Amino acid sequence: MSARERRLNTPPTWRSSVTRALIAAAIVFVFLVLTAKKDKVATAVEFTVVALVIYIPAGYYLERMLYRRRQARQGAGGDAAGGRRPRR
């Protein structure tokens, strides 16, 4: 199994969603600081916090949907409908 296949076959985690959201929010913060006309930092911080609140769950649920769809296509492992994996 290649590294790409292993990565695609691991279920999403909240931790990875937070990491991706932090990276995206940092880019948004820098962009806003560079382009805002007044109250640069205050405006950028407020918008970055709102972006994080949106990006974290949106990223997680998007990844979860893609993971389930991929698993259903492969017909292996993941439960595409119910969202629960069997307990071990």
PDB file of N, CA, C and O in Angstrom:
ATOM      1  N   MET A   1       0.856  -1.175   0.000  1.00  0.00           N
ATOM      2  CA  MET A   1       0.000   0.000   0.000  1.00  0.00           C
ATOM      3  C   MET A   1       0.904   1.241   0.000  1.00  0.00           C
ATOM      4  O   MET A   1       1.832   1.340   0.803  1.00  0.00           O
ATOM      5  N   SER A   2       0.627   2.171  -0.894  1.00  0.00           N
ATOM      6  CA  SER A   2       1.448   3.382  -0.985  1.00  0.00           C
ATOM      7  C   SER A   2       1.089   4.354   0.139  1.00  0.00           C
ATOM      8  O   SER A   2       0.076   4.197   0.820  1.00  0.00           O
ATOM      9  N   ALA A   3       1.935   5.349   0.312  1.00  0.00           N
ATOM     10  CA  ALA A   3       1.694   6.350   1.351  1.00  0.00           C
ATOM     11  C   ALA A   3       0.401   7.118   1.063  1.00  0.00           C
ATOM     12  O   ALA A   3      -0.337   7.464   1.985  1.00  0.00           O
ATOM     13  N   ARG A   4       0.136   7.378  -0.197  1.00  0.00           N
ATOM     14  CA  ARG A   4      -1.092   8.091  -0.572  1.00  0.00           C
ATOM     15  C   ARG A   4      -2.328   7.259  -0.208  1.00  0.00           C
ATOM     16  O   ARG A   4      -3.293   7.788   0.344  1.00  0.00           O
ATOM     17  N   GLU A   5      -2.298   5.978  -0.515  1.00  0.00           N
ATOM     18  CA  GLU A   5      -3.423   5.102  -0.183  1.00  0.00           C
ATOM     19  C   GLU A   5      -3.640   5.020   1.317  1.00  0.00           C
ATOM     20  O   GLU A   5      -4.777   5.044   1.788  1.00  0.00           O
ATOM     21  N   ARG A   6      -2.545   4.923   2.073  1.00  0.00           N
ATOM     22  CA  ARG A   6      -2.657   4.886   3.540  1.00  0.00           C
ATOM     23  C   ARG A   6      -3.305   6.167   4.054  1.00  0.00           C
ATOM     24  O   ARG A   6      -4.175   6.130   4.924  1.00  0.00           O
ATOM     25  N   ARG A   7      -2.869   7.297   3.507  1.00  0.00           N
ATOM     26  CA  ARG A   7      -3.418   8.585   3.954  1.00  0.00           C
ATOM     27  C   ARG A   7      -4.901   8.687   3.606  1.00  0.00           C
ATOM     28  O   ARG A   7      -5.697   9.170   4.411  1.00  0.00           O
ATOM     29  N   LEU A   8      -5.275   8.233   2.410  1.00  0.00           N
ATOM     30  CA  LEU A   8      -6.672   8.311   1.996  1.00  0.00           C
ATOM     31  C   LEU A   8      -7.558   7.318   2.737  1.00  0.00           C
ATOM     32  O   LEU A   8      -8.769   7.517   2.829  1.00  0.00           O
ATOM     33  N   ASN A   9      -6.970   6.261   3.263  1.00  0.00           N
ATOM     34  CA  ASN A   9      -7.754   5.250   3.960  1.00  0.00           C
ATOM     35  C   ASN A   9      -7.772   5.425   5.470  1.00  0.00           C
ATOM     36  O   ASN A   9      -8.252   4.544   6.184  1.00  0.00           O
ATOM     37  N   THR A  10      -7.258   6.544   5.972  1.00  0.00           N
ATOM     38  CA  THR A  10      -7.367   6.821   7.399  1.00  0.00           C
ATOM     39  C   THR A  10      -8.513   7.787   7.622  1.00  0.00           C
ATOM     40  O   THR A  10      -8.632   8.771   6.892  1.00  0.00           O
ATOM     41  N   PRO A  11      -9.351   7.539   8.599  1.00  0.00           N
ATOM     42  CA  PRO A  11     -10.490   8.425   8.843  1.00  0.00           C
ATOM     43  C   PRO A  11     -10.022   9.804   9.302  1.00  0.00           C
ATOM     44  O   PRO A  11      -8.960   9.932   9.911  1.00  0.00           O
ATOM     45  N   PRO A  12     -10.809  10.825   9.012  1.00  0.00           N
ATOM     46  CA  PRO A  12     -10.435  12.181   9.427  1.00  0.00           C
ATOM     47  C   PRO A  12     -10.475  12.325  10.951  1.00  0.00           C
ATOM     48  O   PRO A  12     -11.201  11.609  11.640  1.00  0.00           O
ATOM     49  N   THR A  13      -9.684  13.260  11.450  1.00  0.00           N
ATOM     50  CA  THR A  13      -9.672  13.530  12.883  1.00  0.00           C
ATOM     51  C   THR A  13      -9.911  15.017  13.106  1.00  0.00           C
ATOM     52  O   THR A  13      -9.682  15.845  12.224  1.00  0.00           O
ATOM     53  N   TRP A  14     -10.375  15.331  14.304  1.00  0.00           N
ATOM     54  CA  TRP A  14     -10.565  16.736  14.657  1.00  0.00           C
ATOM     55  C   TRP A  14      -9.222  17.451  14.692  1.00  0.00           C
ATOM     56  O   TRP A  14      -9.123  18.625  14.338  1.00  0.00           O
ATOM     57  N   ARG A  15      -8.201  16.737  15.119  1.00  0.00           N
ATOM     58  CA  ARG A  15      -6.870  17.339  15.201  1.00  0.00           C
ATOM     59  C   ARG A  15      -6.389  17.806  13.827  1.00  0.00           C
ATOM     60  O   ARG A  15      -5.858  18.909  13.699  1.00  0.00           O
ATOM     61  N   SER A  16      -6.572  16.975  12.804  1.00  0.00           N
ATOM     62  CA  SER A  16      -6.149  17.376  11.460  1.00  0.00           C
ATOM     63  C   SER A  16      -6.996  18.532  10.945  1.00  0.00           C
ATOM     64  O   SER A  16      -6.492  19.398  10.230  1.00  0.00           O
ATOM     65  N   SER A  17      -8.265  18.552  11.299  1.00  0.00           N
ATOM     66  CA  SER A  17      -9.125  19.665  10.897  1.00  0.00           C
ATOM     67  C   SER A  17      -8.697  20.966  11.559  1.00  0.00           C
ATOM     68  O   SER A  17      -8.706  22.022  10.926  1.00  0.00           O
ATOM     69  N   VAL A  18      -8.325  20.892  12.824  1.00  0.00           N
ATOM     70  CA  VAL A  18      -7.855  22.087  13.532  1.00  0.00           C
ATOM     71  C   VAL A  18      -6.558  22.585  12.906  1.00  0.00           C
ATOM     72  O   VAL A  18      -6.374  23.789  12.727  1.00  0.00           O
ATOM     73  N   THR A  19      -5.664  21.667  12.574  1.00  0.00           N
ATOM     74  CA  THR A  19      -4.392  22.055  11.964  1.00  0.00           C
ATOM     75  C   THR A  19      -4.621  22.763  10.638  1.00  0.00           C
ATOM     76  O   THR A  19      -4.051  23.826  10.391  1.00  0.00           O
ATOM     77  N   ARG A  20      -5.455  22.175   9.784  1.00  0.00           N
ATOM     78  CA  ARG A  20      -5.747  22.806   8.492  1.00  0.00           C
ATOM     79  C   ARG A  20      -6.425  24.153   8.679  1.00  0.00           C
ATOM     80  O   ARG A  20      -6.116  25.105   7.964  1.00  0.00           O
ATOM     81  N   ALA A  21      -7.343  24.243   9.631  1.00  0.00           N
ATOM     82  CA  ALA A  21      -8.050  25.501   9.874  1.00  0.00           C
ATOM     83  C   ALA A  21      -7.093  26.581  10.392  1.00  0.00           C
ATOM     84  O   ALA A  21      -7.210  27.746  10.012  1.00  0.00           O
ATOM     85  N   LEU A  22      -6.162  26.203  11.246  1.00  0.00           N
ATOM     86  CA  LEU A  22      -5.182  27.171  11.749  1.00  0.00           C
ATOM     87  C   LEU A  22      -4.297  27.705  10.631  1.00  0.00           C
ATOM     88  O   LEU A  22      -3.986  28.896  10.595  1.00  0.00           O
ATOM     89  N   ILE A  23      -3.895  26.835   9.729  1.00  0.00           N
ATOM     90  CA  ILE A  23      -3.074  27.272   8.596  1.00  0.00           C
ATOM     91  C   ILE A  23      -3.875  28.234   7.713  1.00  0.00           C
ATOM     92  O   ILE A  23      -3.374  29.289   7.324  1.00  0.00           O
ATOM     93  N   ALA A  24      -5.103  27.869   7.403  1.00  0.00           N
ATOM     94  CA  ALA A  24      -5.944  28.733   6.564  1.00  0.00           C
ATOM     95  C   ALA A  24      -6.225  30.060   7.259  1.00  0.00           C
ATOM     96  O   ALA A  24      -6.197  31.111   6.619  1.00  0.00           O
ATOM     97  N   ALA A  25      -6.494  30.022   8.557  1.00  0.00           N
ATOM     98  CA  ALA A  25      -6.781  31.253   9.300  1.00  0.00           C
ATOM     99  C   ALA A  25      -5.552  32.147   9.375  1.00  0.00           C
ATOM    100  O   ALA A  25      -5.675  33.372   9.334  1.00  0.00           O
ATOM    101  N   ALA A  26      -4.375  31.553   9.483  1.00  0.00           N
ATOM    102  CA  ALA A  26      -3.147  32.353   9.498  1.00  0.00           C
ATOM    103  C   ALA A  26      -2.966  33.082   8.170  1.00  0.00           C
ATOM    104  O   ALA A  26      -2.564  34.246   8.144  1.00  0.00           O
ATOM    105  N   ILE A  27      -3.262  32.401   7.080  1.00  0.00           N
ATOM    106  CA  ILE A  27      -3.168  33.038   5.761  1.00  0.00           C
ATOM    107  C   ILE A  27      -4.186  34.175   5.655  1.00  0.00           C
ATOM    108  O   ILE A  27      -3.865  35.253   5.156  1.00  0.00           O
ATOM    109  N   VAL A  28      -5.403  33.934   6.122  1.00  0.00           N
ATOM    110  CA  VAL A  28      -6.433  34.980   6.111  1.00  0.00           C
ATOM    111  C   VAL A  28      -5.992  36.164   6.972  1.00  0.00           C
ATOM    112  O   VAL A  28      -6.159  37.315   6.569  1.00  0.00           O
ATOM    113  N   PHE A  29      -5.435  35.894   8.143  1.00  0.00           N
ATOM    114  CA  PHE A  29      -4.973  36.957   9.041  1.00  0.00           C
ATOM    115  C   PHE A  29      -3.923  37.830   8.362  1.00  0.00           C
ATOM    116  O   PHE A  29      -4.019  39.057   8.387  1.00  0.00           O
ATOM    117  N   VAL A  30      -2.925  37.199   7.760  1.00  0.00           N
ATOM    118  CA  VAL A  30      -1.861  37.958   7.088  1.00  0.00           C
ATOM    119  C   VAL A  30      -2.445  38.773   5.944  1.00  0.00           C
ATOM    120  O   VAL A  30      -2.100  39.943   5.776  1.00  0.00           O
ATOM    121  N   PHE A  31      -3.312  38.175   5.168  1.00  0.00           N
ATOM    122  CA  PHE A  31      -3.944  38.898   4.063  1.00  0.00           C
ATOM    123  C   PHE A  31      -4.711  40.116   4.557  1.00  0.00           C
ATOM    124  O   PHE A  31      -4.609  41.196   3.975  1.00  0.00           O
ATOM    125  N   LEU A  32      -5.479  39.946   5.628  1.00  0.00           N
ATOM    126  CA  LEU A  32      -6.271  41.057   6.145  1.00  0.00           C
ATOM    127  C   LEU A  32      -5.394  42.159   6.736  1.00  0.00           C
ATOM    128  O   LEU A  32      -5.695  43.341   6.570  1.00  0.00           O
ATOM    129  N   VAL A  33      -4.333  41.793   7.410  1.00  0.00           N
ATOM    130  CA  VAL A  33      -3.429  42.806   7.974  1.00  0.00           C
ATOM    131  C   VAL A  33      -2.797  43.617   6.848  1.00  0.00           C
ATOM    132  O   VAL A  33      -2.617  44.828   6.970  1.00  0.00           O
ATOM    133  N   LEU A  34      -2.464  42.948   5.765  1.00  0.00           N
ATOM    134  CA  LEU A  34      -1.821  43.640   4.651  1.00  0.00           C
ATOM    135  C   LEU A  34      -2.787  44.486   3.830  1.00  0.00           C
ATOM    136  O   LEU A  34      -2.366  45.457   3.202  1.00  0.00           O
ATOM    137  N   THR A  35      -4.070  44.142   3.821  1.00  0.00           N
ATOM    138  CA  THR A  35      -5.010  44.842   2.948  1.00  0.00           C
ATOM    139  C   THR A  35      -6.008  45.744   3.668  1.00  0.00           C
ATOM    140  O   THR A  35      -6.633  46.582   3.017  1.00  0.00           O
ATOM    141  N   ALA A  36      -6.183  45.610   4.966  1.00  0.00           N
ATOM    142  CA  ALA A  36      -7.159  46.433   5.691  1.00  0.00           C
ATOM    143  C   ALA A  36      -6.674  47.878   5.759  1.00  0.00           C
ATOM    144  O   ALA A  36      -5.471  48.131   5.818  1.00  0.00           O
ATOM    145  N   LYS A  37      -7.607  48.817   5.752  1.00  0.00           N
ATOM    146  CA  LYS A  37      -7.247  50.230   5.746  1.00  0.00           C
ATOM    147  C   LYS A  37      -7.142  50.817   7.148  1.00  0.00           C
ATOM    148  O   LYS A  37      -6.223  51.589   7.422  1.00  0.00           O
ATOM    149  N   LYS A  38      -8.066  50.467   8.038  1.00  0.00           N
ATOM    150  CA  LYS A  38      -7.983  50.987   9.403  1.00  0.00           C
ATOM    151  C   LYS A  38      -8.286  49.868  10.391  1.00  0.00           C
ATOM    152  O   LYS A  38      -8.911  48.866  10.046  1.00  0.00           O
ATOM    153  N   ASP A  39      -7.835  50.057  11.616  1.00  0.00           N
ATOM    154  CA  ASP A  39      -7.989  49.021  12.653  1.00  0.00           C
ATOM    155  C   ASP A  39      -7.546  47.659  12.135  1.00  0.00           C
ATOM    156  O   ASP A  39      -8.256  46.663  12.277  1.00  0.00           O
ATOM    157  N   LYS A  40      -6.381  47.635  11.543  1.00  0.00           N
ATOM    158  CA  LYS A  40      -5.893  46.429  10.869  1.00  0.00           C
ATOM    159  C   LYS A  40      -5.905  45.191  11.747  1.00  0.00           C
ATOM    160  O   LYS A  40      -6.553  44.197  11.419  1.00  0.00           O
ATOM    161  N   VAL A  41      -5.203  45.249  12.841  1.00  0.00           N
ATOM    162  CA  VAL A  41      -5.016  44.047  13.649  1.00  0.00           C
ATOM    163  C   VAL A  41      -6.320  43.625  14.317  1.00  0.00           C
ATOM    164  O   VAL A  41      -6.645  42.437  14.333  1.00  0.00           O
ATOM    165  N   ALA A  42      -7.065  44.563  14.863  1.00  0.00           N
ATOM    166  CA  ALA A  42      -8.324  44.227  15.540  1.00  0.00           C
ATOM    167  C   ALA A  42      -9.304  43.569  14.574  1.00  0.00           C
ATOM    168  O   ALA A  42      -9.930  42.561  14.902  1.00  0.00           O
ATOM    169  N   THR A  43      -9.430  44.139  13.398  1.00  0.00           N
ATOM    170  CA  THR A  43     -10.336  43.581  12.397  1.00  0.00           C
ATOM    171  C   THR A  43      -9.862  42.196  11.960  1.00  0.00           C
ATOM    172  O   THR A  43     -10.661  41.270  11.828  1.00  0.00           O
ATOM    173  N   ALA A  44      -8.562  42.066  11.739  1.00  0.00           N
ATOM    174  CA  ALA A  44      -8.015  40.789  11.294  1.00  0.00           C
ATOM    175  C   ALA A  44      -8.206  39.707  12.352  1.00  0.00           C
ATOM    176  O   ALA A  44      -8.530  38.568  12.015  1.00  0.00           O
ATOM    177  N   VAL A  45      -8.010  40.043  13.615  1.00  0.00           N
ATOM    178  CA  VAL A  45      -8.180  39.060  14.693  1.00  0.00           C
ATOM    179  C   VAL A  45      -9.639  38.615  14.778  1.00  0.00           C
ATOM    180  O   VAL A  45      -9.926  37.423  14.887  1.00  0.00           O
ATOM    181  N   GLU A  46     -10.555  39.578  14.726  1.00  0.00           N
ATOM    182  CA  GLU A  46     -11.983  39.231  14.799  1.00  0.00           C
ATOM    183  C   GLU A  46     -12.379  38.310  13.653  1.00  0.00           C
ATOM    184  O   GLU A  46     -13.033  37.289  13.865  1.00  0.00           O
ATOM    185  N   PHE A  47     -11.981  38.672  12.447  1.00  0.00           N
ATOM    186  CA  PHE A  47     -12.349  37.865  11.293  1.00  0.00           C
ATOM    187  C   PHE A  47     -11.688  36.490  11.339  1.00  0.00           C
ATOM    188  O   PHE A  47     -12.294  35.497  10.937  1.00  0.00           O
ATOM    189  N   THR A  48     -10.461  36.428  11.821  1.00  0.00           N
ATOM    190  CA  THR A  48      -9.746  35.154  11.920  1.00  0.00           C
ATOM    191  C   THR A  48     -10.437  34.216  12.903  1.00  0.00           C
ATOM    192  O   THR A  48     -10.535  33.015  12.650  1.00  0.00           O
ATOM    193  N   VAL A  49     -10.915  34.750  14.015  1.00  0.00           N
ATOM    194  CA  VAL A  49     -11.630  33.921  14.995  1.00  0.00           C
ATOM    195  C   VAL A  49     -12.917  33.379  14.379  1.00  0.00           C
ATOM    196  O   VAL A  49     -13.244  32.204  14.548  1.00  0.00           O
ATOM    197  N   VAL A  50     -13.644  34.236  13.666  1.00  0.00           N
ATOM    198  CA  VAL A  50     -14.875  33.781  13.004  1.00  0.00           C
ATOM    199  C   VAL A  50     -14.543  32.714  11.960  1.00  0.00           C
ATOM    200  O   VAL A  50     -15.249  31.713  11.842  1.00  0.00           O
ATOM    201  N   ALA A  51     -13.478  32.933  11.215  1.00  0.00           N
ATOM    202  CA  ALA A  51     -13.074  31.950  10.204  1.00  0.00           C
ATOM    203  C   ALA A  51     -12.744  30.609  10.848  1.00  0.00           C
ATOM    204  O   ALA A  51     -13.129  29.563  10.326  1.00  0.00           O
ATOM    205  N   LEU A  52     -12.040  30.628  11.971  1.00  0.00           N
ATOM    206  CA  LEU A  52     -11.710  29.373  12.662  1.00  0.00           C
ATOM    207  C   LEU A  52     -12.966  28.633  13.108  1.00  0.00           C
ATOM    208  O   LEU A  52     -13.062  27.414  12.969  1.00  0.00           O
ATOM    209  N   VAL A  53     -13.919  29.375  13.639  1.00  0.00           N
ATOM    210  CA  VAL A  53     -15.166  28.764  14.109  1.00  0.00           C
ATOM    211  C   VAL A  53     -15.893  28.080  12.947  1.00  0.00           C
ATOM    212  O   VAL A  53     -16.570  27.070  13.139  1.00  0.00           O
ATOM    213  N   ILE A  54     -15.752  28.627  11.767  1.00  0.00           N
ATOM    214  CA  ILE A  54     -16.399  28.035  10.589  1.00  0.00           C
ATOM    215  C   ILE A  54     -15.532  26.936   9.982  1.00  0.00           C
ATOM    216  O   ILE A  54     -16.039  25.866   9.643  1.00  0.00           O
ATOM    217  N   TYR A  55     -14.224  27.190   9.842  1.00  0.00           N
ATOM    218  CA  TYR A  55     -13.333  26.257   9.150  1.00  0.00           C
ATOM    219  C   TYR A  55     -13.189  24.914   9.855  1.00  0.00           C
ATOM    220  O   TYR A  55     -13.128  23.879   9.191  1.00  0.00           O
ATOM    221  N   ILE A  56     -13.133  24.908  11.161  1.00  0.00           N
ATOM    222  CA  ILE A  56     -12.853  23.648  11.873  1.00  0.00           C
ATOM    223  C   ILE A  56     -13.954  22.611  11.638  1.00  0.00           C
ATOM    224  O   ILE A  56     -13.655  21.527  11.137  1.00  0.00           O
ATOM    225  N   PRO A  57     -15.214  22.899  11.978  1.00  0.00           N
ATOM    226  CA  PRO A  57     -16.231  21.858  11.733  1.00  0.00           C
ATOM    227  C   PRO A  57     -16.489  21.621  10.245  1.00  0.00           C
ATOM    228  O   PRO A  57     -16.745  20.489   9.835  1.00  0.00           O
ATOM    229  N   ALA A  58     -16.425  22.676   9.439  1.00  0.00           N
ATOM    230  CA  ALA A  58     -16.664  22.491   8.003  1.00  0.00           C
ATOM    231  C   ALA A  58     -15.602  21.578   7.404  1.00  0.00           C
ATOM    232  O   ALA A  58     -15.921  20.696   6.606  1.00  0.00           O
ATOM    233  N   GLY A  59     -14.360  21.780   7.776  1.00  0.00           N
ATOM    234  CA  GLY A  59     -13.282  20.937   7.267  1.00  0.00           C
ATOM    235  C   GLY A  59     -13.425  19.495   7.721  1.00  0.00           C
ATOM    236  O   GLY A  59     -13.213  18.568   6.939  1.00  0.00           O
ATOM    237  N   TYR A  60     -13.786  19.304   8.984  1.00  0.00           N
ATOM    238  CA  TYR A  60     -13.931  17.948   9.499  1.00  0.00           C
ATOM    239  C   TYR A  60     -15.061  17.202   8.784  1.00  0.00           C
ATOM    240  O   TYR A  60     -14.878  16.072   8.331  1.00  0.00           O
ATOM    241  N   TYR A  61     -16.224  17.840   8.688  1.00  0.00           N
ATOM    242  CA  TYR A  61     -17.364  17.151   8.091  1.00  0.00           C
ATOM    243  C   TYR A  61     -17.188  16.946   6.591  1.00  0.00           C
ATOM    244  O   TYR A  61     -17.682  15.959   6.045  1.00  0.00           O
ATOM    245  N   LEU A  62     -16.495  17.857   5.914  1.00  0.00           N
ATOM    246  CA  LEU A  62     -16.190  17.655   4.503  1.00  0.00           C
ATOM    247  C   LEU A  62     -15.258  16.461   4.328  1.00  0.00           C
ATOM    248  O   LEU A  62     -15.494  15.611   3.470  1.00  0.00           O
ATOM    249  N   GLU A  63     -14.207  16.391   5.130  1.00  0.00           N
ATOM    250  CA  GLU A  63     -13.289  15.262   5.057  1.00  0.00           C
ATOM    251  C   GLU A  63     -13.994  13.950   5.404  1.00  0.00           C
ATOM    252  O   GLU A  63     -13.731  12.918   4.786  1.00  0.00           O
ATOM    253  N   ARG A  64     -14.879  13.993   6.382  1.00  0.00           N
ATOM    254  CA  ARG A  64     -15.604  12.783   6.761  1.00  0.00           C
ATOM    255  C   ARG A  64     -16.504  12.294   5.625  1.00  0.00           C
ATOM    256  O   ARG A  64     -16.596  11.094   5.362  1.00  0.00           O
ATOM    257  N   MET A  65     -17.165  13.240   4.957  1.00  0.00           N
ATOM    258  CA  MET A  65     -18.019  12.875   3.832  1.00  0.00           C
ATOM    259  C   MET A  65     -17.186  12.266   2.699  1.00  0.00           C
ATOM    260  O   MET A  65     -17.574  11.252   2.117  1.00  0.00           O
ATOM    261  N   LEU A  66     -16.048  12.881   2.390  1.00  0.00           N
ATOM    262  CA  LEU A  66     -15.183  12.359   1.336  1.00  0.00           C
ATOM    263  C   LEU A  66     -14.615  10.989   1.699  1.00  0.00           C
ATOM    264  O   LEU A  66     -14.506  10.107   0.847  1.00  0.00           O
ATOM    265  N   TYR A  67     -14.256  10.821   2.968  1.00  0.00           N
ATOM    266  CA  TYR A  67     -13.731   9.534   3.434  1.00  0.00           C
ATOM    267  C   TYR A  67     -14.793   8.441   3.290  1.00  0.00           C
ATOM    268  O   TYR A  67     -14.504   7.351   2.797  1.00  0.00           O
ATOM    269  N   ARG A  68     -16.000   8.731   3.714  1.00  0.00           N
ATOM    270  CA  ARG A  68     -17.071   7.733   3.619  1.00  0.00           C
ATOM    271  C   ARG A  68     -17.373   7.384   2.173  1.00  0.00           C
ATOM    272  O   ARG A  68     -17.584   6.217   1.843  1.00  0.00           O
ATOM    273  N   ARG A  69     -17.393   8.385   1.315  1.00  0.00           N
ATOM    274  CA  ARG A  69     -17.662   8.134  -0.098  1.00  0.00           C
ATOM    275  C   ARG A  69     -16.557   7.268  -0.703  1.00  0.00           C
ATOM    276  O   ARG A  69     -16.835   6.348  -1.473  1.00  0.00           O
ATOM    277  N   ARG A  70     -15.311   7.563  -0.353  1.00  0.00           N
ATOM    278  CA  ARG A  70     -14.183   6.775  -0.836  1.00  0.00           C
ATOM    279  C   ARG A  70     -14.280   5.332  -0.336  1.00  0.00           C
ATOM    280  O   ARG A  70     -14.028   4.392  -1.090  1.00  0.00           O
ATOM    281  N   GLN A  71     -14.645   5.163   0.930  1.00  0.00           N
ATOM    282  CA  GLN A  71     -14.768   3.818   1.490  1.00  0.00           C
ATOM    283  C   GLN A  71     -15.923   3.055   0.842  1.00  0.00           C
ATOM    284  O   GLN A  71     -15.809   1.856   0.586  1.00  0.00           O
ATOM    285  N   ALA A  72     -17.023   3.737   0.578  1.00  0.00           N
ATOM    286  CA  ALA A  72     -18.161   3.075  -0.058  1.00  0.00           C
ATOM    287  C   ALA A  72     -17.799   2.637  -1.478  1.00  0.00           C
ATOM    288  O   ALA A  72     -18.210   1.567  -1.929  1.00  0.00           O
ATOM    289  N   ARG A  73     -17.030   3.469  -2.176  1.00  0.00           N
ATOM    290  CA  ARG A  73     -16.593   3.095  -3.523  1.00  0.00           C
ATOM    291  C   ARG A  73     -15.688   1.878  -3.494  1.00  0.00           C
ATOM    292  O   ARG A  73     -15.790   1.002  -4.353  1.00  0.00           O
ATOM    293  N   GLN A  74     -14.817   1.823  -2.525  1.00  0.00           N
ATOM    294  CA  GLN A  74     -13.908   0.687  -2.419  1.00  0.00           C
ATOM    295  C   GLN A  74     -14.621  -0.556  -1.904  1.00  0.00           C
ATOM    296  O   GLN A  74     -14.197  -1.682  -2.166  1.00  0.00           O
ATOM    297  N   GLY A  75     -15.706  -0.342  -1.172  1.00  0.00           N
ATOM    298  CA  GLY A  75     -16.433  -1.464  -0.602  1.00  0.00           C
ATOM    299  C   GLY A  75     -15.693  -2.123   0.545  1.00  0.00           C
ATOM    300  O   GLY A  75     -15.928  -3.290   0.860  1.00  0.00           O
ATOM    301  N   ALA A  76     -14.784  -1.361   1.176  1.00  0.00           N
ATOM    302  CA  ALA A  76     -13.966  -1.960   2.233  1.00  0.00           C
ATOM    303  C   ALA A  76     -13.971  -1.085   3.470  1.00  0.00           C
ATOM    304  O   ALA A  76     -13.653   0.101   3.387  1.00  0.00           O
ATOM    305  N   GLY A  77     -14.319  -1.638   4.597  1.00  0.00           N
ATOM    306  CA  GLY A  77     -14.104  -0.984   5.883  1.00  0.00           C
ATOM    307  C   GLY A  77     -15.136   0.007   6.339  1.00  0.00           C
ATOM    308  O   GLY A  77     -15.876  -0.284   7.279  1.00  0.00           O
ATOM    309  N   GLY A  78     -15.223   1.150   5.728  1.00  0.00           N
ATOM    310  CA  GLY A  78     -16.052   2.237   6.243  1.00  0.00           C
ATOM    311  C   GLY A  78     -17.530   1.998   6.041  1.00  0.00           C
ATOM    312  O   GLY A  78     -17.943   1.368   5.068  1.00  0.00           O
ATOM    313  N   ASP A  79     -18.315   2.498   6.959  1.00  0.00           N
ATOM    314  CA  ASP A  79     -19.759   2.432   6.864  1.00  0.00           C
ATOM    315  C   ASP A  79     -20.240   3.716   6.220  1.00  0.00           C
ATOM    316  O   ASP A  79     -20.289   4.757   6.876  1.00  0.00           O
ATOM    317  N   ALA A  80     -20.597   3.660   4.946  1.00  0.00           N
ATOM    318  CA  ALA A  80     -20.925   4.866   4.191  1.00  0.00           C
ATOM    319  C   ALA A  80     -22.228   5.498   4.652  1.00  0.00           C
ATOM    320  O   ALA A  80     -22.404   6.702   4.466  1.00  0.00           O
ATOM    321  N   ALA A  81     -23.142   4.752   5.239  1.00  0.00           N
ATOM    322  CA  ALA A  81     -24.441   5.320   5.586  1.00  0.00           C
ATOM    323  C   ALA A  81     -24.538   5.757   7.044  1.00  0.00           C
ATOM    324  O   ALA A  81     -24.987   6.867   7.331  1.00  0.00           O
ATOM    325  N   GLY A  82     -24.123   4.899   7.959  1.00  0.00           N
ATOM    326  CA  GLY A  82     -24.394   5.151   9.365  1.00  0.00           C
ATOM    327  C   GLY A  82     -23.402   6.014  10.089  1.00  0.00           C
ATOM    328  O   GLY A  82     -23.754   6.641  11.089  1.00  0.00           O
ATOM    329  N   GLY A  83     -22.187   6.072   9.630  1.00  0.00           N
ATOM    330  CA  GLY A  83     -21.209   6.906  10.293  1.00  0.00           C
ATOM    331  C   GLY A  83     -20.515   6.266  11.468  1.00  0.00           C
ATOM    332  O   GLY A  83     -19.657   6.893  12.090  1.00  0.00           O
ATOM    333  N   ARG A  84     -20.858   5.042  11.788  1.00  0.00           N
ATOM    334  CA  ARG A  84     -20.221   4.375  12.935  1.00  0.00           C
ATOM    335  C   ARG A  84     -19.419   3.196  12.428  1.00  0.00           C
ATOM    336  O   ARG A  84     -19.849   2.446  11.551  1.00  0.00           O
ATOM    337  N   ARG A  85     -18.251   3.060  13.003  1.00  0.00           N
ATOM    338  CA  ARG A  85     -17.431   1.898  12.687  1.00  0.00           C
ATOM    339  C   ARG A  85     -17.666   0.849  13.762  1.00  0.00           C
ATOM    340  O   ARG A  85     -17.987   1.193  14.900  1.00  0.00           O
ATOM    341  N   PRO A  86     -17.514  -0.412  13.423  1.00  0.00           N
ATOM    342  CA  PRO A  86     -17.726  -1.448  14.429  1.00  0.00           C
ATOM    343  C   PRO A  86     -16.710  -1.332  15.555  1.00  0.00           C
ATOM    344  O   PRO A  86     -15.552  -0.981  15.327  1.00  0.00           O
ATOM    345  N   ARG A  87     -17.151  -1.628  16.766  1.00  0.00           N
ATOM    346  CA  ARG A  87     -16.261  -1.595  17.929  1.00  0.00           C
ATOM    347  C   ARG A  87     -15.369  -2.801  17.932  1.00  0.00           C
ATOM    348  O   ARG A  87     -15.735  -3.865  17.432  1.00  0.00           O
ATOM    349  N   ARG A  88     -14.178  -2.631  18.506  1.00  0.00           N
ATOM    350  CA  ARG A  88     -13.244  -3.762  18.594  1.00  0.00           C
ATOM    351  C   ARG A  88     -13.095  -4.199  20.005  1.00  0.00           C
ATOM    352  O   ARG A  88     -12.351  -5.138  20.285  1.00  0.00           O
TER     353      ARG A  88
END
